[in-house]
Amino acid sequence: MAGSERSPDLAGSRARLRGAVARLGCSPAEALALAVLAGGAVAALGLLWLLARPGAAVVQAPQVTDAPTGGVTSAPSGPSELLIHVAGQVVTPGVYRLPPGSRVADALGLAGGPLPDAALESVNLARALVDGEQVLVPGPGQPAPAPGATGGGTDPESGGGRRADGTLDLNLASAEEFEELPGVGPVLAQRILEHRTAIGRFTSVGELRDVTGIGEKTFQALSAEVSV
């Protein structure tokens, strides 16, 4: 019974659909395509309505900022470590590595600290170190750095090794001062400086015999002219 009641309604619906298609002047396939397009348009309108609602989430593409071309400023570069030669009146003379920004006091600490007779009053312990320099700690009676000098950071070539008694201090003399000694020329003066750097400091005049080129005759001529 129920099936027979639905059959006339279904047949009537089909008849009305065929009539509507005939009035549009198109075939059933064309009518189906129009229906699909209409459905898509309705879906698009629904999506736009949802996006336009207050509080709807909007996803934006990330903005990309181009890196500037030219005019690039790099940080100034400097040594990653300082090589400092500590010599003179310290426990362990030698070459030490320290971080940039270190002070003379830091270098003396690595060298075991000053000896009891070190003349620290002539050393500026707060001075900033420079890569490749020598920190020389003088002993009693040895000349202090001149006013305005770096304070204990003397260069082997800088001079100032003549003592009050007229002798030349083997640990403070420059190459030029060594050349003033009898039998010492530029080559031998440089060898004395290199030997001093290698051993840290002279502890006795007799160590001059260890310098290449200084024989017994030359040593006898120099022994009365130098001191430590």
Sequence and secondary structure as in RCSB ss.txt:
>XXXX:A:sequence
MAGSERSPDLAGSRARLRGAVARLGCSPAEALALAVLAGGAVAALGLLWLLARPGAAVVQAPQVTDAPTGGVTSA
PSGPSELLIHVAGQVVTPGVYRLPPGSRVADALGLAGGPLPDAALESVNLARALVDGEQVLVPGPGQPAPAPGAT
GGGTDPESGGGRRADGTLDLNLASAEEFEELPGVGPVLAQRILEHRTAIGRFTSVGELRDVTGIGEKTFQALSAE
VSV
>XXXX:A:secstr
 HHHHHHHHHHHHHHHHHHHHHHHT  HHHHHHHHHHHHHHHHHHHHHHHHHSTT              S     
    SSEEEEEEESBSS EEEEE TT BHHHHHHHTT B TT  GGGS TT B  TT EEEE  TT     TTS 
SS   TTS   B TTS EETTT  HHHHHTSTT  HHHHHHHHHHHHHHSS SSGGGGGGSTT  HHHHHHHHTT
EE 
